[in-house]
Amino acid sequence: METINKDDILFYISKETLQYEAMEKIGRSLTEEELDVARKGLEWGLTFDIETVYNTILFEMIKDKSP
């Protein structure tokens, strides 16, 4: 059985990724102030209904293992 590191990152959005998306969508890089607003928005958006996300993930895992 594989040992799982409890500190492994399961989901990660870097500033580089966010800057790439900004360039694609608005044609420029974000300022530090805008990055701070984006971070807060990501935190809010990704934690807004995390319970639904967890339930969906766990339901899919159980469903896939059912005979």
N, CA, C and O of each residue as an XYZ file, in Angstrom:
268
protein
N       0.838     -1.184      0.000
C       0.000      0.000      0.000
C       0.887      1.253      0.000
O       1.879      1.322      0.726
N       0.526      2.211     -0.799
C       1.296      3.450     -0.927
C       1.075      4.350      0.293
O      -0.051      4.508      0.765
N       2.154      4.928      0.787
C       2.064      5.868      1.895
C       1.612      7.219      1.362
O       2.146      7.705      0.365
N       0.642      7.820      2.014
C       0.111      9.111      1.589
C       0.669     10.196      2.487
O       0.590     10.108      3.712
N       1.231     11.219      1.870
C       1.731     12.369      2.620
C       0.563     13.315      2.858
O      -0.017     13.830      1.902
N       0.210     13.550      4.107
C      -0.949     14.389      4.416
C      -0.756     15.845      4.006
O      -1.720     16.610      3.980
N       0.475     16.237      3.685
C       0.741     17.610      3.283
C       0.760     17.806      1.768
O       0.992     18.918      1.294
N       0.518     16.739      1.002
C       0.478     16.879     -0.455
C      -0.640     17.834     -0.865
O      -1.720     17.824     -0.275
N      -0.378     18.647     -1.863
C      -1.372     19.581     -2.390
C      -2.245     18.833     -3.391
O      -1.737     18.157     -4.286
N      -3.552     18.957     -3.235
C      -4.475     18.292     -4.138
C      -5.011     19.231     -5.216
O      -5.440     18.780     -6.278
N      -4.988     20.512     -4.951
C      -5.452     21.491     -5.925
C      -4.635     22.757     -5.722
O      -4.444     23.205     -4.591
N      -4.152     23.337     -6.823
C      -3.231     24.460     -6.695
C      -3.446     25.428     -7.859
O      -3.479     25.011     -9.017
N      -3.589     26.703     -7.557
C      -3.653     27.746     -8.576
C      -2.528     28.720     -8.273
O      -2.534     29.383     -7.235
N      -1.567     28.805     -9.175
C      -0.421     29.687     -8.961
C      -0.704     31.084     -9.512
O      -1.636     31.279    -10.292
N       0.111     32.046     -9.097
C       0.020     33.387     -9.676
C       0.267     33.316    -11.174
O      -0.377     34.025    -11.947
N       1.193     32.464    -11.583
C       1.491     32.308    -13.007
C       0.243     31.864    -13.781
O      -0.038     32.385    -14.861
N      -0.491     30.917    -13.236
C      -1.716     30.452    -13.880
C      -2.751     31.568    -13.945
O      -3.401     31.761    -14.973
N      -2.899     32.294    -12.860
C      -3.850     33.396    -12.822
C      -3.455     34.491    -13.807
O      -4.311     35.053    -14.490
N      -2.156     34.793    -13.882
C      -1.687     35.801    -14.831
C      -1.920     35.342    -16.275
O      -2.265     36.159    -17.129
N      -1.739     34.065    -16.553
C      -2.005     33.530    -17.892
C      -3.480     33.721    -18.245
O      -3.812     34.152    -19.349
N      -4.356     33.399    -17.302
C      -5.794     33.564    -17.539
C      -6.138     35.037    -17.761
O      -6.957     35.362    -18.620
N      -5.512     35.923    -16.988
C      -5.754     37.358    -17.166
C      -5.331     37.807    -18.561
O      -6.058     38.546    -19.224
N      -4.172     37.370    -19.003
C      -3.700     37.734    -20.348
C      -4.668     37.235    -21.420
O      -4.961     37.950    -22.378
N      -5.161     36.017    -21.256
C      -6.099     35.436    -22.221
C      -7.432     36.176    -22.239
O      -8.027     36.360    -23.301
N      -7.901     36.596    -21.075
C      -9.246     37.149    -20.973
C      -9.314     38.673    -21.026
O     -10.265     39.232    -21.572
N      -8.307     39.351    -20.460
C      -8.360     40.815    -20.457
C      -7.168     41.461    -21.152
O      -7.087     42.686    -21.246
N      -6.250     40.644    -21.636
C      -5.141     41.157    -22.429
C      -4.020     41.826    -21.667
O      -3.216     42.541    -22.264
N      -3.942     41.613    -20.364
C      -2.854     42.200    -19.576
C      -2.665     41.405    -18.296
O      -3.520     40.612    -17.899
N      -1.517     41.638    -17.657
C      -1.242     41.026    -16.358
C      -1.960     41.799    -15.266
O      -2.308     42.967    -15.438
N      -2.174     41.143    -14.161
C      -2.807     41.780    -13.009
C      -1.760     42.458    -12.128
O      -0.618     42.007    -12.033
N      -2.173     43.544    -11.493
C      -1.301     44.223    -10.531
C      -1.304     43.420     -9.230
O      -2.104     42.499     -9.063
N      -0.415     43.772     -8.324
C      -0.380     43.104     -7.019
C      -1.704     43.296     -6.277
O      -2.190     42.373     -5.623
N      -2.287     44.497     -6.378
C      -3.573     44.754     -5.730
C      -4.659     43.875     -6.340
O      -5.496     43.332     -5.619
N      -4.652     43.734     -7.651
C      -5.632     42.884     -8.323
C      -5.423     41.411     -7.973
O      -6.389     40.661     -7.832
N      -4.172     41.001     -7.835
C      -3.893     39.625     -7.429
C      -4.435     39.352     -6.031
O      -4.921     38.255     -5.756
N      -4.353     40.348     -5.143
C      -4.897     40.183     -3.797
C      -6.414     40.027     -3.848
O      -6.978     39.192     -3.141
N      -7.073     40.826     -4.679
C      -8.524     40.707     -4.859
C      -8.857     39.336     -5.447
O      -9.820     38.696     -5.026
N      -8.063     38.888     -6.416
C      -8.278     37.586     -7.047
C      -8.119     36.457     -6.025
O      -8.905     35.510     -6.013
N      -7.100     36.562     -5.168
C      -6.887     35.545     -4.137
C      -8.089     35.451     -3.219
O      -8.563     34.358     -2.912
N      -8.577     36.596     -2.786
C      -9.754     36.606     -1.911
C     -10.969     36.019     -2.631
O     -11.749     35.272     -2.040
N     -11.121     36.363     -3.902
C     -12.229     35.825     -4.681
C     -12.126     34.325     -4.868
O     -13.128     33.614     -4.781
N     -10.924     33.841     -5.124
C     -10.719     32.399     -5.258
C     -11.022     31.686     -3.946
O     -11.694     30.655     -3.936
N     -10.531     32.231     -2.848
C     -10.797     31.624     -1.546
C     -12.294     31.559     -1.275
O     -12.806     30.533     -0.828
N     -12.989     32.649     -1.545
C     -14.427     32.683     -1.312
C     -15.136     31.700     -2.245
O     -15.958     30.895     -1.806
N     -14.814     31.774     -3.516
C     -15.495     30.935     -4.493
C     -15.253     29.456     -4.289
O     -16.166     28.646     -4.449
N     -14.036     29.102     -3.939
C     -13.701     27.693     -3.782
C     -14.154     27.115     -2.444
O     -14.283     25.898     -2.312
N     -14.397     27.967     -1.454
C     -14.874     27.464     -0.167
C     -16.357     27.719      0.044
O     -16.928     27.254      1.031
N     -16.989     28.448     -0.864
C     -18.395     28.822     -0.720
C     -19.283     27.608     -0.450
O     -20.105     27.624      0.466
N     -19.114     26.575     -1.239
C     -19.950     25.393     -1.059
C     -19.097     24.134     -1.127
O     -19.415     23.193     -1.854
N     -18.023     24.127     -0.371
C     -17.087     23.016     -0.388
C     -17.748     21.719      0.076
O     -17.339     20.634     -0.337
N     -18.757     21.823      0.923
C     -19.458     20.622      1.397
C     -20.096     19.865      0.227
O     -20.053     18.635      0.182
N     -20.681     20.599     -0.712
C     -21.265     19.970     -1.900
C     -20.189     19.295     -2.736
O     -20.395     18.198     -3.255
N     -19.047     19.947     -2.864
C     -17.942     19.372     -3.626
C     -17.472     18.076     -2.971
O     -17.320     17.060     -3.650
N     -17.244     18.100     -1.671
C     -16.809     16.892     -0.955
C     -17.836     15.772     -1.105
O     -17.477     14.631     -1.395
N     -19.109     16.100     -0.908
C     -20.151     15.084     -1.022
C     -20.186     14.474     -2.417
O     -20.336     13.260     -2.558
N     -20.050     15.296     -3.441
C     -20.058     14.810     -4.819
C     -18.871     13.901     -5.086
O     -19.025     12.836     -5.682
N     -17.702     14.311     -4.652
C     -16.493     13.500     -4.844
C     -16.660     12.145     -4.162
O     -16.422     11.103     -4.772
N     -17.065     12.163     -2.908
C     -17.197     10.913     -2.159
C     -18.300     10.035     -2.733
O     -18.145      8.815     -2.790
N     -19.412     10.628     -3.159
C     -20.484      9.860     -3.775
C     -19.992      9.186     -5.049
O     -20.296      8.017     -5.287
N     -19.228      9.915     -5.874
C     -18.711      9.344     -7.120
C     -17.757      8.195     -6.850
O     -17.771      7.202     -7.578
N     -16.932      8.308     -5.823
C     -16.008      7.234     -5.484
C     -16.762      5.988     -5.047
O     -16.438      4.877     -5.466
N     -17.771      6.178     -4.202
C     -18.550      5.038     -3.728
C     -19.342      4.425     -4.880
O     -19.401      3.202     -5.006
N     -19.943      5.253     -5.712
C     -20.734      4.784     -6.841
C     -19.876      3.963     -7.800
O     -20.311      2.915     -8.278
N     -18.661      4.433     -8.083
C     -17.769      3.738     -9.019
C     -17.317      2.383     -8.490
O     -16.948      1.510     -9.276
N     -17.338      2.193     -7.180
C     -16.889      0.920     -6.589
C     -18.044     -0.044     -6.354
O     -17.826     -1.200     -5.992
N     -19.270      0.426     -6.557
C     -20.431     -0.446     -6.368
C     -20.523     -1.460     -7.497
O     -20.182     -1.152     -8.640
N     -20.985     -2.677     -7.182
C     -21.118     -3.710     -8.229
C     -22.219     -3.418     -9.206
O     -22.443     -4.195    -10.134
